Amino acid sequence: MGAEPYWYTVPYHPDINLALQQLRDREFRAGRYNPVIAFPSFPITGSSPCPGPQHGSIEEAMAATEADGTRSILDIFNVGDEPDMLTASPLKDETIESIYGTKQPTREMVEANRAFLGEAGRGQAIYMVIYAGESPSEILFAGYSFD
């Protein structure tokens, strides 16, 4: 079996790690993770399944998945400067510009071109800021499951 991609957008917050932790908490509370939903569907929308958590904590959910991981943002613990396991790292400006022709992509650009997925390794995530005009409006987190 191959790694499964995932991606989420959240409202922009200047503290990227705080935004990540809030996203992890949201997805845990929604129950959108393996093993509750074996293969969550992306992107997450208002009509996405929301069965609620089936474990007492994110750590318990991760322990229940064995080598597969949660196939979700729950597998990413923190934000770092460089790609690493269990970490979300920033997509480099040069990469963003090569994909979108600008360092400030809009939501429409990101929805139309998911080439950002090619920048994350298994068990890792990337993030980038999405803009509305000249202002940051959202943060995209994207990655691949372990298996």
C-alpha positions in Angstrom: 0.0 0.0 0.0 1.3 3.5 -0.7 1.3 6.7 1.3 -2.0 8.6 1.3 -2.0 12.4 0.8 -3.8 14.8 3.1 -4.3 18.6 3.1 -6.2 21.1 5.2 -6.7 24.9 5.2 -7.2 26.8 8.4 -7.7 30.6 9.0 -4.4 32.4 9.0 -2.7 32.9 12.4 0.8 34.3 12.7 1.7 31.5 15.2 1.9 28.6 12.8 2.5 26.0 15.5 -0.6 27.2 17.3 -2.6 26.9 14.1 -1.2 23.4 13.7 -2.2 22.3 17.2 -5.7 23.8 16.8 -6.1 21.9 13.5 -4.9 18.6 15.2 -7.4 19.1 18.0 -10.2 19.9 15.6 -9.6 16.7 13.5 -9.2 14.6 16.6 -12.5 15.8 18.0 -14.1 15.2 14.6 -12.8 11.7 14.5 -11.4 12.2 11.0 -8.4 9.9 11.5 -7.4 6.2 11.0 -8.6 3.9 12.6 -12.0 5.7 13.1 -12.1 6.4 9.4 -9.6 4.2 7.7 -9.0 6.5 4.7 -10.3 10.0 5.4 -11.3 11.9 2.2 -9.7 15.3 1.4 -10.3 18.1 1.2 -12.3 18.4 4.4 -15.6 20.2 3.9 -18.7 21.0 5.9 -20.2 17.7 4.8 -17.1 15.6 5.7 -17.9 12.7 8.1 -17.6 13.7 11.7 -18.0 10.5 13.9 -16.2 12.0 16.9 -13.1 10.7 18.6 -13.0 7.0 19.5 -9.9 7.3 21.7 -9.1 9.2 24.9 -6.3 11.3 23.3 -4.3 11.8 20.1 -1.6 9.7 21.6 -4.0 6.8 22.1 -5.3 7.2 18.6 -1.8 7.0 17.2 -1.0 3.9 19.3 -4.0 2.2 17.8 -2.8 2.6 14.3 0.5 0.7 14.5 2.7 1.5 11.5 0.0 3.0 9.4 -0.3 6.2 11.4 -3.5 8.2 11.5 -3.3 9.1 7.8 -4.1 12.7 8.9 -2.6 15.8 10.5 -2.6 14.0 13.8 0.7 12.4 12.8 2.4 15.8 12.7 3.5 17.0 16.2 5.1 20.3 15.6 6.5 22.9 13.2 10.2 23.0 12.2 12.4 24.9 9.9 13.5 21.9 7.8 11.7 18.7 6.7 11.7 16.0 9.3 9.5 13.1 10.5 6.4 14.1 12.4 7.1 17.8 11.6 5.5 20.5 9.3 8.1 22.6 7.6 7.5 25.7 5.5 7.4 25.3 1.7 10.3 27.4 0.4 9.4 30.7 -1.4 11.2 29.5 -4.5 9.1 26.4 -4.7 5.9 28.3 -4.1 6.9 30.7 -6.9 7.8 27.9 -9.3 4.4 26.2 -8.7 2.2 29.3 -8.7 4.2 32.1 -10.4 4.0 34.1 -7.2 5.1 33.9 -3.6 1.6 34.8 -2.5 -0.8 32.2 -4.0 -4.5 32.6 -3.6 -6.9 29.9 -2.5 -8.1 29.5 -6.1 -4.5 28.9 -7.3 -3.9 26.3 -4.6 -7.2 24.5 -5.3 -6.4 24.4 -9.0 -2.8 23.1 -8.6 -2.0 20.6 -5.9 1.7 20.2 -6.9 2.5 21.2 -3.3 1.8 17.5 -2.4 5.0 16.5 -4.2 7.1 18.5 -1.7 6.2 16.4 1.4 7.7 13.0 2.3 6.1 10.2 4.1 5.4 11.0 7.7 6.1 14.7 7.1 4.1 17.8 6.2 4.6 21.1 4.6 2.8 24.4 5.1 2.4 27.6 3.2 0.4 30.8 3.7 -2.5 31.4 1.2 -3.3 35.0 0.4 -6.4 37.1 -0.3 -5.0 40.1 -2.2 -1.9 41.2 -0.3 -3.0 39.8 3.0 -2.5 36.4 4.5 -5.8 34.6 4.8 -5.2 30.9 5.4 -2.6 28.3 6.1 -2.4 25.2 4.1 -1.0 22.1 5.8 -0.3 19.1 3.6 1.5 15.8 3.9 1.6 12.0 3.4 0.8 9.2 5.7 3.5 6.7 6.6 2.0 3.9 4.5 
